[in-house]
């Protein structure tokens, strides 16, 4: 068995994992970074989800390194893509001009930028990247995680990675059961958290939907795929809370729960009416083509793109029939296969049955763009994960800490141990327990250091959706810039503890040590407090 050793092991190469590696490397530490899929970057790349960001992202409210990532994406387009002159000159270039984000772009671009950010450390021997590897076992001695065993996804080869600090940045908190770290899944009980939106009793198997996204364009010709094997099943699915068939242009409005009709018109002429993504005014999802469009052909020289490219991450492909956390490997594989069959079925419905604006039926010119998502099967490389196992942490973020209805003009709670900021509505998709959307206004919030530190482990840190949130508050802490902030600080904390001989628990408990660490991360571009702004 091959053995690797480094100062810090980061398991999971999503946004939190990449940021954790960068935070540690920037502070002089050696890092092993493992990733389950062929691409690092998680929700931004292998899961193919354009960045969900807050209103003020161009001005403040993100870390300096996340801003460098965004700047790098725009520069990559200027350096390598045939942009129109107006797009090239646009300092706030949005390649897809999508409504969900001010930086809708192709996943390969952010992948290239993240790989470039890591490249100098790999070349200098400070960084070892292992992919595609999944964690299968851990060596734990009391409260210390000594090593993690990884298995190659395709060949079955195993390697053992030892480190002084271990960071769990996996999408589902995979290290928590392997290391016997206490964690929670699904809904917590209101009696435990006091949250207004929590149920009376805990519901550990009631977990948010997963989605397998895909990219499409629309060109001349007939590109209809073979009828999916389970199409007839999905064509008949009509959840009670949905108000009608799952495969349709209609779905609940997350904020009102009223069944609303979306609009789908490929390649609209919208050059003169570019909308700036602003979640304060609208979710931006009524025009499905524009909603998550990642390439708008008017931003490129004539003929460069035969069609816009639209990323499908819509309510209709949310798979909420059964949970995927803490199930058998066979159940996990089958449920992800079912989620994929739902995505294929939605696409086939769009090609063959979907109502068109001209009164016709079906869009046979739609094509799956697996080349955009890096796959031969046409869908995203990885499932879009909204909810993970969550550590029992030193600090647990509660709905009443940041709910706009609860906090009002007071704003979110100011945490003594704040190590970052974020903002998004509490956005919970339909769940496996049969719940509809839970969509709650939020105040611009802070990220407490204690949410990254598990009880009972001295050298393990959380760096993704596995931090100490609840099922409710995970709904706003799971988005791209927040995950990046969490991961970056986890990496910096591990490096800081190695440099000072302290422990994460010790830094958190002591006001002087905490203040020193907070000053340290501020000097590296981490914002810990918001200016005076309002929630939405």
ABEGO torsion letter per residue (X at the ends): XBBBBBABBBBEABAAAAAAAAAAAAAGBBBBBBBABABBGEAABAAGBBBBBBAAAAABGBBAAAAAAAAAAAAAAAAABBBBAAAAABAABBAAGBAABABBBBAAAAAAAAAAAAAAAAAAGABBBBOBBBBABBBBBEABBABBBBBBAAAGBBBBBBBABBBBABAAGAAAAAAGBBBBBEBBBAAAAGBAABBABBBAABBBBBBBBBBBBBBBEBABBBBBAAAAAAAABBBAAAGEBABBABBBBAAAGBBBBBBBBBGBBAAAABBBBBAAABAGAABAAAAABABBAAABBBGABABBBBBBBBAAABBAABBABGBBAAAAAAAAAAAAAAAAAAAAAAAAABBBAAGBBEBAABBBBAAAAGBAAGBBABBBBABBBBBBBABBBBAAAABAAAAEAAEBBBBAABAEBBBBBBBBBBBAAGBBBBBBBBBBBBBBAAAABBBGBAABBBABAABBBBAAAAAAAABAAAAAAAAAAAAAAAAAAAAAGBBAAAAAABAAAAAAAAAAAAAAGBBABBBBBBBX
